[in-house]
């Protein structure tokens, strides 16, 4: 390669690598490929840092582009349009000048002594420019000074030149291990960053245009079209393979992938064939292309056998790097088999020059990427069948998975698949499925067993449910796409399916019916935990962050879905474009909520307003309880109701009133097949009612006694709910005493019976949920009454108006209009609110009841709107009684979302939340 050709390629192909300030100790373990987590500090080209300081140490892993970077900067400064024409580039490769440096030659004399200058520039002239600060000194390859003692002396020389020319800018490049023990105290460390997806694309298009312009004749437009087509083809193939995209983030390895693609016309059909090409390029062709002498005198196949043995040793030790001594021990025998006079350390250092093996830190060697280590180990096992036990005995270990697949790609995979089926673990069975798809050959009976795993199995092939779920999960999560700026971090290509989530599909939504939709935050947390517990594949799964989800190119089918994300503290919904919010009430729902709310509570409001005193209210609520309780045994319930009615008859002063109560009781008893109870003396009543209750250990009337005891057990809570003052924000609450509750009934002897009819209606509505609901419902109703009384101080009670329900509407509608945006997860906000108010009343009762209802309703496929009205009303009452603050804001926010479920089924919101998982590791 001539200098002119290099300049041409730099102009056409170079993609400026990015740098980022990093502490030097954080650069030591960076291999230059794989995941690169974002770090603090700005990311930019070298030119963006040069005005900030005078001394920089540019640290990068092998193949990251350090040398190319300083060459590009030097060339850019020489152009007429240079970004900084005042500076003269002085580029020196430290490995080439180590002897002169160690002899004490100063910088100016060293720079003008290079052969291509031939004495044209005097050292004194360059020294004056250095002193004036008009030079950019680029010192490349500190780590390439091999001897440790020599490297320390070179660093001492560099520090002396910096001190001698303090106005000039100095840039020193090195791999991490060459710099950490020989630091320059005044230097700011800049780490070379991996290629981003955009940089990978830019490089491939530029590289192919440069190559095709050399290789083809024709119009520039036609050549550009061919180059772009081939670059797009390669880019698509890289994106389809996670490990390959991992390698492509390193400029050196990306160049090799491009060379293989151009040499073959396309990437090989299997990964194993591609990795074989890459290893061949690294070990042999790259040396030849650069006209470098092979000082070992070994053929390509001979070197390959030795590095295969090293790779197998490292796989068995489950490590990605080893000390030089351990590496030499591993290759000593195979090296002696091909050449008896090459020391192992010499071979190791020579192979490290190729880039296939890298010195990650001083005296620690490893393959440039784990994928190539796995491929070389697989090739060695294939050539040595006695080592197959390394795979068959480790089918349940994720560490060996890729090695096993690469082995199977060019082998009869039958023994490996049989071992997987015998192991019967998720990891092993997924490996069996993949081997069946990639293997060169496989016995038909084994292929049939693999095919039956996820279909309808025969009794002999039944797998535990947990195993089947794990297999399906693993297969689903393998389809991934890359996140921008995070080579090595992927996200599932589409949302988790209903089959994995085990929810019914949504055929009403074409194209996305396979997705699990409407998942709640609590379910999402449990699912992510389950995924990480179930899969032992070496990865960690999590939700994307809000920033990541904005950079993911979502499928067009997801334009009607919201996606769960997570920041450091909570789960958040991402709502792309015009996607509808899952808990957004319609204007009709908002307008009608208060009417639905008060209609739901009307029976209880009538009881609270109609009862003369607390004793009478307790009687009414007790009757409501026995009406709705124990509906599985209507005989007992009716007997209890009849007993309460006859008790009222005995207490009645007027004969007409007593007759009315007896008529009601007789009607109940007749429905049970009992003759009328006359005369109405206590013994006759007890005898008749006892005959209705099945005998038991507690006596013939034990069922009645138990039922009535349970009904009365709520008395302390009811008494507290009725007597405790209900606080309302900013209002001096006046007692809602019975003197304000004038009965609207025209005849006194009908009043109590009418109230009992209303109690019966109320009990029927609540049913068996009475004991859990009545405290919260009573408090909610009393807050509504108190709120209305405060808004209408000139009126007695709502019952004095022609339309008592409508009279509440304005006040409640005004409050609802102050609601915050809808909640992302109503159940989670209610949970947080429950924790906040658990120690105080009425919040503990109201929010606790709303949370219980909301959890039950939101987990159902279809929400019961009447019960959601009840949950929303409890939150509404809490917000009315709570002074302004965080708790009230949470209540308003969740109330707005609950209202969206209070309409008929065709008006309820589309629960469209889906889950994408990010994979790291």
C-alpha positions in Angstrom: 0.0 0.0 0.0 1.6 3.3 -1.1 1.2 6.6 0.8 -0.9 8.1 -2.0 -3.3 5.2 -1.9 -3.6 5.6 1.9 -4.4 9.3 1.6 -7.1 8.5 -1.0 -8.7 5.9 1.3 -8.6 8.2 4.3 -10.5 10.8 2.3 -13.1 8.4 1.2 -13.5 6.0 4.0 -12.5 7.5 7.3 -15.2 7.8 10.0 -14.0 9.9 12.9 -14.0 7.9 16.0 -15.5 9.5 19.1 -13.6 10.1 22.4 -14.9 10.5 25.9 -13.1 11.5 29.1 -12.7 8.5 31.4 -10.6 7.7 34.5 -7.7 5.6 33.3 -8.5 2.7 35.7 -11.9 2.3 33.9 -10.2 1.7 30.5 -8.1 -1.3 31.6 -10.7 -4.1 31.2 -12.2 -2.7 28.0 -11.8 -5.2 25.1 -13.1 -2.7 22.5 -16.0 -4.9 21.4 -19.3 -5.8 23.1 -21.5 -3.7 25.3 -20.3 -0.2 26.0 -22.4 1.3 28.8 -22.9 5.1 28.5 -20.7 7.1 30.8 -20.4 10.7 32.0 -18.7 13.4 30.0 -19.2 14.7 26.5 -18.5 12.4 23.5 -16.8 14.0 20.5 -13.9 13.9 18.0 -10.4 14.7 19.1 -10.6 18.2 17.5 -13.3 19.2 20.0 -11.0 18.6 23.0 -7.7 20.2 21.7 -8.6 23.7 22.9 -9.4 22.5 26.4 -6.0 21.3 27.5 -2.4 20.9 26.2 -1.7 17.2 27.1 -3.9 14.2 26.3 -3.6 10.5 26.6 -5.8 8.7 24.0 -6.5 5.2 25.3 -8.1 2.6 23.2 -8.4 -1.2 22.9 -6.7 -3.1 20.0 -8.3 -2.2 16.7 -10.2 0.7 18.0 -8.6 3.1 15.5 -6.0 5.0 17.6 -3.3 5.0 14.8 -5.8 5.9 12.1 -7.1 8.7 14.3 -3.7 10.4 14.7 -3.0 9.9 11.0 -6.3 11.5 10.1 -5.6 14.5 12.4 -2.2 15.0 10.9 -3.5 14.9 7.4 -6.4 17.2 8.2 -3.9 19.8 9.6 -2.0 19.7 6.3 -5.0 20.6 4.1 -5.8 24.2 3.1 -9.1 24.1 4.8 -7.6 22.8 8.1 -9.7 23.4 11.2 -6.6 24.9 12.8 -4.0 26.1 10.3 -1.7 27.6 12.9 -0.7 24.1 14.2 2.0 22.0 12.5 1.4 18.2 13.0 4.4 16.3 14.3 3.5 12.6 14.1 5.9 10.0 15.5 5.5 6.3 16.0 7.2 5.6 19.3 8.1 2.0 18.5 10.1 3.2 15.5 12.1 5.8 17.5 12.6 4.0 20.8 16.4 3.8 20.4 16.8 7.4 19.6 14.5 8.4 22.5 16.5 6.2 24.9 19.7 7.8 23.7 18.4 11.2 24.7 17.6 12.8 21.4 15.2 15.8 21.9 11.9 16.1 20.1 12.9 18.6 17.4 16.0 16.7 16.4 14.1 13.4 16.4 11.3 14.8 14.2 13.5 16.2 11.5 15.6 13.0 11.3 12.9 10.9 9.7 14.2 9.6 6.3 11.5 11.1 4.1 12.4 14.7 5.2 16.0 14.1 4.1 17.3 17.1 6.1 15.0 19.6 4.5 13.9 21.2 7.8 16.4 22.3 10.4 15.8 21.3 13.9 16.1 24.9 15.1 13.2 25.9 13.0 10.9 23.2 14.4 12.1 24.0 17.9 11.0 27.6 17.5 7.5 26.5 16.4 7.3 24.0 19.3 8.3 26.8 21.8 5.7 29.1 20.2 2.9 26.6 20.7 2.3 26.2 17.0 2.7 22.4 16.9 0.4 19.5 17.6 2.7 16.6 18.7 1.1 13.2 18.0 3.0 10.3 19.7 1.5 7.0 18.7 1.8 3.6 20.3 3.3 3.9 23.8 2.2 0.4 24.5 4.2 -0.9 21.5 7.4 -0.2 23.2 7.7 -3.8 24.3 10.2 -3.7 27.2 8.8 -2.3 30.5 11.9 -0.5 31.5 12.2 1.0 28.1 8.6 2.1 28.2 9.2 3.9 31.5 12.2 5.7 30.1 10.1 6.7 27.0 7.4 8.2 29.3 10.1 10.1 31.2 11.3 11.5 27.8 7.7 12.5 26.8 7.3 14.3 30.1 10.6 16.2 29.5 9.5 17.3 26.1 6.1 18.5 27.5 8.0 20.5 30.1 10.4 21.9 27.5 7.6 23.0 25.1 4.7 23.8 27.4 2.8 25.9 24.8 2.4 23.1 22.3 -0.3 20.4 22.5 0.7 16.8 23.0 -1.4 13.7 22.2 -0.1 10.2 23.3 -1.9 7.1 22.2 -1.7 3.7 23.9 -3.6 0.6 24.8 -4.8 0.6 28.4 -2.1 -1.8 29.7 0.7 0.2 28.3 -0.4 3.4 30.0 -1.8 2.5 33.4 1.6 1.7 34.9 3.4 4.6 33.0 1.1 7.5 33.3 1.7 11.1 32.3 0.5 13.2 35.4 -0.5 16.2 33.4 -2.5 14.4 30.7 -6.3 14.2 30.5 -7.4 10.7 29.5 -9.7 10.3 26.5 -11.0 6.8 25.7 -11.7 5.8 22.1 -15.4 4.8 21.8 -16.8 2.0 19.8 -18.6 2.6 16.6 -22.2 3.5 16.9 -24.8 1.9 14.5 -24.7 5.1 12.5 -20.9 5.0 12.3 -21.0 1.4 11.2 -23.4 2.3 8.4 -21.3 5.3 7.4 -18.1 3.3 7.3 -19.6 0.4 5.2 -21.1 2.8 2.6 -17.8 4.8 2.3 -15.7 1.6 2.2 -17.7 0.0 -0.5 -17.7 3.2 -2.6 -13.9 3.5 -2.4 -13.5 -0.2 -3.3 -15.9 -0.2 -6.2 -14.4 3.0 -7.7 -11.1 1.1 -7.7 -12.4 -2.1 -9.1 -15.0 -1.0 -11.6 -15.4 1.1 -14.7 -18.5 3.1 -15.6 -20.4 6.1 -14.5 -19.9 7.4 -11.0 -23.6 7.1 -10.4 -23.8 3.5 -11.4 -20.7 2.6 -9.2 -22.3 4.4 -6.2 -25.5 2.5 -6.7 -23.6 -0.8 -6.7 -21.6 0.2 -3.7 -24.6 1.3 -1.7 -26.5 -1.9 -2.6 -23.6 -4.1 -1.3 -23.1 -2.0 1.8 -26.8 -2.3 2.6 -26.7 -6.1 2.1 -23.8 -6.4 4.5 -25.4 -4.1 7.0 -28.6 -6.1 7.0 -26.7 -9.4 7.5 -24.7 -7.9 10.4 -27.8 -6.7 12.1 -29.4 -10.1 12.0 -26.6 -11.7 14.0 -26.0 -10.3 17.5 -22.5 -11.6 17.9 -21.5 -10.3 14.5 -22.9 -6.8 15.3 -20.9 -7.0 18.5 -17.7 -7.4 16.5 -18.7 -4.7 14.1 -18.4 -2.0 16.7 -14.6 -2.4 16.5 -13.3 -0.6 13.4 -10.6 -3.3 12.8 -13.0 -6.2 13.0 -15.6 -4.3 10.9 -13.0 -3.9 8.2 -12.3 -7.6 8.3 -16.0 -8.4 8.0 -16.2 -6.1 5.0 -13.2 -7.8 3.5 -14.7 -11.2 4.0 -18.0 -10.0 2.5 -16.3 -8.6 -0.6 -14.0 -11.5 -1.0 -16.9 -14.0 -0.9 -19.5 -11.8 -2.6 -21.7 -12.3 0.5 -21.3 -13.5 4.0 -21.2 -17.3 4.3 -24.5 -19.0 5.0 -23.6 -20.1 8.5 -21.8 -18.3 11.3 -19.2 -21.0 11.5 -18.1 -20.4 7.9 -17.9 -16.7 8.5 -15.8 -17.0 11.7 -13.5 -19.4 9.8 -13.0 -16.7 7.2 -12.3 -14.1 9.8 -9.8 -16.2 11.6 -8.0 -17.0 8.4 -7.9 -13.2 7.5 -6.5 -12.4 10.9 -3.9 -15.2 11.1 -2.7 -15.1 7.5 -4.2 -12.7 4.9 -3.9 -9.5 6.9 -0.1 -10.2 7.4 0.2 -10.7 3.7 -1.8 -7.7 2.7 0.5 -5.5 4.9 3.6 -7.1 3.6 4.6 -8.1 7.1 7.0 -11.0 7.5 5.8 -14.1 9.3 8.7 -14.5 11.8 7.4 -17.9 12.9 7.7 -19.6 9.5 4.5 -21.5 10.1 1.6 -22.1 7.7 -1.9 -20.9 8.3 -3.3 -24.3 9.2 -0.4 -24.9 11.7 -1.1 -21.6 13.5 -4.8 -22.4 13.5 -4.2 -25.7 15.3 -2.3 -24.0 18.0 -4.8 -21.2 18.7 -7.6 -23.8 18.7 -5.9 -25.6 21.5 -5.6 -22.3 23.4 -9.2 -21.6 22.8 -10.3 -25.0 24.1 -8.2 -24.6 27.2 -9.8 -21.2 27.9 -13.3 -22.6 27.4 -12.7 -25.5 29.9 -11.4 -22.9 32.4 -14.5 -20.7 31.7 -12.3 -17.6 31.2 -11.8 -14.9 28.5 -8.2 -14.2 29.4 -5.2 -16.0 30.9 -1.8 -15.1 32.0 1.1 -15.5 29.6 2.4 -18.4 31.6 -0.9 -20.3 31.4 -1.3 -19.6 27.7 2.3 -20.9 27.1 1.5 -24.1 29.0 -1.6 -24.6 26.9 0.1 -24.2 23.5 3.5 -25.8 24.4 2.5 -29.3 23.2 0.7 -28.4 19.9 3.5 -25.9 19.1 6.1 -28.6 19.6 4.1 -30.9 17.3 4.5 -28.4 14.4 7.8 -26.8 15.2 10.3 -27.8 17.8 12.3 -24.5 17.9 9.7 -21.8 18.6 9.3 -20.8 22.2 5.6 -20.5 23.3 6.0 -16.9 24.3 7.4 -16.0 20.9 4.4 -17.6 19.3 2.0 -15.9 21.6 3.5 -12.4 21.0 3.5 -13.0 17.2 -0.2 -14.1 17.2 -1.0 -11.0 19.3 0.4 -8.9 16.5 -2.3 -10.3 14.2 -5.2 -9.0 16.3 -6.8 -12.5 16.8 -5.3 -12.6 20.3 -4.9 -9.4 22.3 -3.1 -8.5 25.5 -6.0 -7.1 27.5 -3.7 -5.9 30.2 -0.1 -6.5 31.0 0.6 -10.2 30.8 -3.0 -11.2 30.3 -4.0 -12.5 26.9 -7.3 -13.4 25.4 -9.1 -13.6 22.0 -10.4 -10.4 20.6 -13.9 -11.6 21.1 -15.5 -14.5 22.9 -17.3 -15.6 19.7 -13.9 -16.4 18.0 -12.8 -18.2 21.1 -15.9 -20.3 20.9 -15.6 -21.0 17.2 -11.9 -22.1 17.5 -12.8 -24.4 20.5 -15.7 -25.9 18.5 -13.4 -26.6 15.5 -10.8 -28.3 17.8 -13.5 -30.5 19.4 -14.8 -31.5 15.9 -11.3 -32.5 14.9 -10.8 -34.5 18.1 -14.0 -36.6 18.8 -12.6 -37.8 22.1 -13.3 -34.3 23.4 -17.0 -34.4 22.6 -17.8 -34.9 26.3 -16.9 -31.3 26.8 -20.1 -30.5 25.0 -22.4 -33.4 26.0 -21.6 -33.0 29.7 -22.3 -29.2 29.6 -25.5 -28.9 27.7 -27.3 -27.2 30.6 -24.5 -24.6 30.9 -24.9 -21.3 29.0 -21.1 -20.9 28.8 -20.9 -23.8 26.3 -24.0 -23.0 24.2 -22.4 -21.1 21.3 -19.5 -23.6 21.1 -22.0 -26.4 20.9 -24.0 -24.7 18.1 -20.8 -23.9 16.1 -19.7 -27.5 16.5 -23.1 -28.8 15.3 -23.0 -26.6 12.2 -20.5 -29.0 10.6 -21.1 -32.3 12.4 -23.6 -35.0 13.1 -25.3 -33.4 16.1 -27.1 -36.6 17.2 -25.0 -37.3 20.3 -25.3 -33.7 21.4 -29.0 -33.5 20.9 -29.5 -36.8 22.7 -27.6 -35.4 25.7 -29.8 -32.3 25.6 -33.0 -34.4 25.7 -31.7 -36.5 28.5 -30.8 -33.4 30.6 -34.4 -32.1 30.3 -33.6 -28.5 31.3 -34.7 -25.4 29.7 -31.2 -24.4 28.5 -30.5 -27.9 27.2 -33.8 -28.3 25.4 -33.5 -24.9 23.7 -30.0 -26.0 22.6 -31.6 -29.2 21.2 -34.1 -27.1 19.2 -31.3 -24.8 17.8 -29.0 -27.7 17.0 -31.8 -29.4 15.0 -32.0 -26.2 12.9 -28.3 -25.7 12.4 -26.8 -29.2 12.4 -25.3 -30.7 9.3 -27.1 -33.9 10.1 -29.3 -35.4 12.8 -30.9 -38.8 13.3 -34.6 -38.8 12.3 -35.9 -40.2 15.6 -34.1 -37.4 17.5 -35.5 -34.8 15.1 -39.0 -36.1 15.7 -38.6 -35.9 19.5 -37.3 -32.3 19.2 -40.2 -31.4 16.9 -42.8 -32.8 19.4 -41.5 -30.8 22.3 -43.7 -27.8 21.8 -46.5 -29.5 19.8 -49.1 -31.9 21.2 -46.8 -34.3 23.1 -47.4 -38.0 23.5 -47.6 -39.3 27.1 -44.0 -40.4 26.9 -42.8 -37.0 25.9 -44.8 -34.8 28.3 -42.6 -32.0 29.7 -43.3 -30.1 33.0 -45.2 -26.9 32.4 -42.3 -24.8 33.7 -40.0 -26.4 31.2 -42.3 -25.7 28.3 -42.8 -22.2 29.4 -39.1 -21.6 29.7 -38.5 -23.0 26.2 -41.2 -20.8 24.6 -39.8 -17.8 26.5 -36.2 -18.5 25.3 -37.3 -18.9 21.7 -39.4 -15.8 21.8 -36.7 -13.6 23.3 -34.0 -14.5 20.7 -35.5 -12.1 18.1 -33.8 -8.9 19.0 -32.8 -5.5 17.5 -29.9 -3.3 18.6 -30.3 -0.1 20.6 -28.6 3.0 19.3 -25.3 3.8 20.8 -25.2 0.5 22.7 -23.5 -2.2 20.7 -24.0 -5.3 22.8 -27.4 -4.3 24.3 -30.5 -5.5 22.4 -34.2 -5.2 22.8 -36.8 -7.8 21.8 -38.0 -7.3 18.2 -41.6 -7.4 19.1 -43.7 -7.4 22.4 -44.1 -10.4 24.6 -46.8 -12.6 23.1 -50.0 -13.7 24.7 -48.8 -17.3 24.5 -45.9 -16.6 26.8 -47.9 -14.3 29.0 -50.8 -16.8 28.9 -53.5 -14.3 28.2 -56.3 -14.5 25.5 -55.3 -13.2 22.1 -56.9 -10.1 20.6 -58.3 -11.0 17.2 -60.1 -7.6 17.1 -56.8 -5.9 16.6 -55.4 -7.2 13.3 -51.6 -7.7 13.2 -51.1 -7.5 16.9 -53.5 -10.1 18.3 -50.5 -12.2 19.3 -49.2 -9.6 21.7 -50.0 -9.7 25.4 -51.9 -6.4 25.9 -53.3 -4.6 28.9 -50.6 -5.8 31.3 -50.4 -3.9 34.5 -47.2 -2.6 36.2 -47.5 -5.1 39.0 -47.7 -7.9 36.5 -44.7 -6.5 34.5 -42.5 -6.5 37.6 -43.4 -10.1 38.4 -42.8 -11.1 34.7 -39.3 -9.6 34.5 -38.4 -11.3 37.7 -39.8 -14.6 36.4 -37.8 -14.2 33.1 -34.5 -13.7 34.9 -35.2 -16.6 37.2 -36.4 -19.0 34.5 -33.7 -18.4 31.9 -30.1 -19.3 32.6 -28.6 -18.0 29.3 -26.0 -15.6 30.7 -28.1 -12.5 30.0 -30.0 -10.1 32.2 -33.4 -8.9 31.1 -35.0 -5.6 32.0 -37.5 -3.0 30.7 -36.1 -0.3 28.4 -35.6 3.1 29.9 -37.7 6.1 28.6 -34.7 7.3 26.7 -34.0 3.9 25.1 -37.6 3.4 24.0 -37.6 6.7 22.1 -34.6 5.4 20.0 -36.2 2.1 19.1 -37.7 1.8 15.7 -41.0 0.3 16.7 -43.0 -1.9 14.3 -45.9 -0.1 12.5 -48.2 -2.7 14.2 -47.4 -1.0 17.5 -48.9 2.3 16.6 -51.9 1.5 18.8 -49.9 0.2 21.7 -48.2 1.9 24.7 -45.0 0.3 25.9 -43.8 -0.2 29.5 -40.5 1.4 30.4 -38.6 1.8 33.7 -36.4 4.5 35.2 -34.5 4.2 38.4 -37.5 4.4 40.7 -40.7 3.5 38.8 -42.5 2.1 35.8 -43.6 4.5 33.1 -45.7 4.2 29.9 -44.3 5.3 26.6 -47.1 6.5 24.3 -45.8 6.8 20.7 -47.4 9.3 18.3 -51.2 9.4 18.4 -51.5 6.1 20.4 -54.5 6.3 22.8 -53.8 6.4 26.5 -55.0 3.2 28.1 -56.8 4.9 31.0 -58.3 8.1 29.5 -62.0 8.7 30.2 -64.3 10.0 27.5 -66.1 13.3 27.9 -69.3 11.4 28.3 -67.8 9.3 31.2 -66.6 12.4 32.9 -69.9 14.2 32.5 -72.0 11.2 33.8 -69.7 10.0 36.6 -71.3 11.9 39.4 -74.8 10.7 38.4 -73.6 7.1 38.2 -71.8 7.5 41.5 -74.7 8.9 43.4 -77.1 6.4 41.7 -74.9 3.6 43.0 -75.0 5.0 46.5 -78.6 6.2 46.5 -80.0 3.2 48.7 -77.4 3.8 51.4 -77.9 7.6 51.2 -81.6 7.1 51.7 -80.9 5.0 54.8 -78.5 7.5 56.3 -80.9 10.4 55.7 -84.0 8.5 56.7 -83.0 6.9 60.0 -84.1 8.7 63.1 -81.0 7.7 65.2 -78.0 5.5 65.2 -79.9 2.6 66.7 -82.4 2.6 63.9 -79.6 3.0 61.3 -77.9 -0.1 62.8 -81.2 -2.0 62.5 -81.5 -1.0 58.9 -77.9 -2.0 58.1 -78.2 -5.3 59.9 -81.3 -6.1 57.8 -79.3 -5.1 54.7 -76.6 -7.5 55.8 -78.8 -10.5 56.3 -80.5 -9.8 53.0 -77.2 -10.0 51.0 -75.2 -12.3 53.3 -74.9 -16.1 52.9 -76.7 -16.1 49.6 -75.7 -19.7 49.2 -78.1 -20.6 52.0 -81.3 -18.5 51.3 -83.3 -20.4 53.9 -81.1 -19.1 56.7 -81.1 -15.6 55.3 -84.9 -15.4 54.9 -85.4 -16.8 58.4 -83.2 -14.0 59.8 -85.0 -11.4 57.8 -88.3 -12.7 59.0 -87.1 -12.6 62.6 -86.1 -9.0 62.2 -89.5 -8.1 60.7 -91.4 -9.9 63.4 -89.2 -8.1 66.0 -90.4 -4.8 64.4 -94.0 -6.0 64.5 -93.7 -6.7 68.3 -92.4 -3.2 68.8 -95.0 -1.5 66.8 -97.6 0.5 68.7 -100.4 0.6 66.1 -102.2 -2.5 65.0 -102.1 -1.6 61.3 -98.3 -1.2 61.6 -98.0 -4.6 63.3 -100.1 -6.2 60.6 -97.9 -4.8 57.9 -94.7 -6.2 59.5 -96.4 -9.6 60.0 -97.5 -9.6 56.3 -93.9 -9.0 55.2 -92.6 -11.7 57.5 -95.3 -14.2 56.4 -94.5 -13.5 52.8 -90.9 -14.5 53.4 -91.8 -17.6 55.4 -94.3 -18.7 52.8 -91.6 -18.5 50.2 -89.8 -21.1 52.3 -92.9 -23.4 52.4 -93.9 -22.4 56.0 -97.5 -21.7 57.1 -98.3 -18.2 58.5 -97.2 -17.5 62.0 -100.2 -16.8 64.1 -100.5 -15.9 66.9 -97.3 -13.8 66.9 -96.1 -14.8 70.3 -92.3 -15.3 70.9 -92.4 -19.0 71.4 -94.4 -19.6 68.2 -92.0 -17.4 66.3 -88.9 -19.2 67.6 -90.3 -22.6 67.0 -91.3 -21.8 63.4 -88.0 -20.1 62.5 -85.9 -22.8 64.2 -87.6 -25.4 62.0 -86.2 -23.6 59.0 -82.5 -23.9 60.0 -80.7 -27.2 59.6 -79.6 -28.9 62.8 -76.0 -28.6 63.9 -73.7 -28.6 66.8 -74.8 -25.2 67.9 -78.5 -26.2 68.1 -81.4 -26.0 65.7 -81.2 -22.2 65.6 -77.4 -22.0 65.6 -77.4 -20.8 62.0 -79.7 -17.9 62.8 -77.7 -17.0 65.8 -74.4 -17.0 63.9 -75.9 -15.0 61.1 -77.3 -12.3 63.4 -74.1 -12.3 65.4 -72.1 -11.6 62.3 -74.5 -8.9 61.3 -74.2 -7.1 64.6 -70.4 -7.6 64.7 -70.1 -4.5 62.5 -71.7 -2.3 65.1 -68.4 -0.9 66.6 -67.2 0.0 63.1 -70.5 1.4 62.1 -70.8 3.4 65.3 -67.4 4.9 64.7 -68.2 5.6 61.0 -71.4 7.3 62.1 -70.1 9.3 65.0 -66.6 10.4 64.0 -66.5 13.8 62.3 -65.7 13.8 58.6 -63.1 16.4 57.8 -63.6 18.5 54.7 -60.8 20.8 53.4 -61.2 24.4 54.4 -64.7 24.1 55.9 -65.9 24.2 59.5 -67.9 20.9 59.6 -71.2 21.2 61.5 -72.5 18.0 63.0 -74.8 16.1 60.7 -77.1 15.3 63.6 -80.5 13.7 63.3 -82.2 17.1 63.8 -81.2 17.9 60.2 -82.6 14.6 58.8 -86.4 15.2 58.6 -88.2 12.3 57.2 -90.0 13.1 53.9 -92.4 10.1 54.3 -96.0 11.2 54.7 -97.1 8.7 57.3 -95.0 7.7 60.2 -96.2 4.1 60.4 -95.0 3.6 56.8 -91.7 5.3 57.3 -89.8 2.5 59.0 -91.1 -0.2 56.7 -90.1 1.9 53.6 -86.6 2.2 55.0 -86.5 -1.6 55.5 -87.4 -2.0 51.9 -84.6 0.3 50.9 -82.3 -1.7 53.2 -83.3 -4.9 51.4 -82.5 -3.3 48.1 -79.1 -2.1 49.4 -78.3 -5.5 50.8 -79.2 -7.2 47.5 -76.8 -4.8 45.7 -73.8 -5.4 48.0 -74.5 -9.2 48.5 -71.8 -11.3 50.2 -69.3 -8.4 50.1 -71.2 -6.5 52.8 -68.8 -6.9 55.7 -65.8 -5.8 53.7 -67.6 -2.9 52.0 -70.0 -1.3 54.5 -67.4 0.8 56.5 -66.0 2.4 53.4 -69.5 2.8 51.8 -70.9 4.4 54.9 -68.0 6.9 55.2 -68.3 7.7 51.5 -72.0 8.4 51.8 -71.6 10.6 54.9 -68.8 12.6 53.1 -71.1 13.2 50.1 -73.9 14.3 52.4 -71.6 16.6 54.4 -70.1 18.1 51.3 -73.6 18.8 49.9 -74.7 20.4 53.2 -71.7 22.7 53.2 -72.4 23.7 49.6 -76.1 24.4 50.4 -76.2 26.0 53.9 -79.6 27.4 53.3 -81.2 23.9 52.8 -81.9 21.2 55.2 -81.0 17.9 53.4 -80.7 16.8 49.8 -84.0 15.0 50.1 -85.8 18.4 50.4 -85.0 19.1 46.7 -87.0 17.8 43.7 -84.0 15.9 42.2 -81.6 14.9 45.0 -79.2 13.2 42.7 -78.9 16.0 40.3 -78.4 18.5 43.1 -75.0 17.0 43.8 -73.8 17.1 40.2 -72.5 20.7 40.0 -70.3 20.4 43.1 -68.8 17.0 42.1 -68.4 17.9 38.5 -66.5 21.1 39.4 -64.1 19.0 41.6 -63.6 16.4 38.9 -62.6 19.1 36.4 -59.5 19.7 38.6 -58.2 16.2 38.0 -54.6 15.6 36.9 -53.7 13.6 33.8 -54.7 10.0 34.0 -52.6 7.5 35.9 -50.3 5.1 34.1 -51.2 2.3 36.5 -54.2 3.0 38.7 -53.5 0.0 40.9 -49.9 1.0 41.6 -50.9 4.6 42.4 -53.6 3.3 44.8 -51.0 1.1 46.4 -48.7 4.0 46.9 -51.6 6.1 48.3 -52.7 3.2 50.6 -49.2 3.2 52.1 -49.3 7.0 52.6 -52.6 7.1 54.4 -52.7 3.7 56.1 -52.3 5.2 59.6 -55.1 7.7 59.3 -58.9 7.8 58.9 -60.9 8.0 56.8 -58.1 7.5 54.2 -57.2 4.0 55.4 -60.7 2.7 55.0 -61.6 4.5 51.8 -58.4 3.9 49.9 -58.0 0.3 51.2 -61.4 -0.6 49.9 -60.8 1.2 46.5 -57.5 -0.7 46.1 -59.1 -4.0 46.8 -61.8 -3.4 44.2 -59.4 -1.9 41.6 -57.0 -4.8 41.8 -59.7 -7.3 41.3 -61.4 -5.5 38.5 -58.3 -4.5 36.5 -57.1 -8.0 36.5 -60.3 -9.3 35.0 -60.8 -9.5 31.2 -63.9 -7.3 31.4 -64.5 -4.7 34.1 -67.8 -4.5 36.0 -68.6 -0.7 35.6 -70.9 -0.6 38.7 -68.2 -2.0 41.0 -65.7 0.4 39.5 -68.1 3.3 40.2 -67.9 2.1 43.9 -64.1 2.1 43.8 -63.9 5.6 42.2 -66.5 7.0 44.6 -64.3 5.9 47.6 -61.3 7.7 46.0 -63.6 10.7 45.3 -64.7 10.8 48.9 -61.2 10.7 50.2 -60.1 13.5 47.9 -63.1 15.6 49.2 -62.0 15.0 52.8 -58.3 15.4 52.3 -56.6 18.8 52.5 -54.6 19.7 49.4 -51.3 18.1 49.0 -49.5 15.0 47.5 -52.1 12.6 48.8 -55.0 14.5 47.3 -53.1 14.9 44.0 -52.6 11.2 43.8 -56.3 10.6 44.5 -57.3 13.0 41.8 -55.0 11.4 39.3 -56.1 7.8 40.0 -59.8 8.9 40.2 -59.6 10.3 36.6 -58.3 6.9 35.4 -60.9 4.9 37.3 -63.7 7.0 35.8 -62.7 5.6 32.4 -64.1 2.2 33.4 -67.4 3.4 34.7 -69.2 3.3 31.4 -70.7 0.4 29.5 -68.3 -2.1 27.9 -68.3 -0.3 24.5 -67.1 2.9 26.3 -64.4 1.4 28.4 -60.7 2.2 27.5 -58.5 0.1 25.3 -56.0 -1.5 27.6 -53.1 -1.4 25.1 -50.0 -1.8 27.3 -47.3 -4.2 25.9 -43.9 -5.3 27.1 -40.5 -5.2 25.3 -37.5 -6.5 27.1 -33.9 -5.3 26.9 -31.2 -7.9 27.0 -27.8 -7.2 28.5 -24.7 -9.4 29.0 
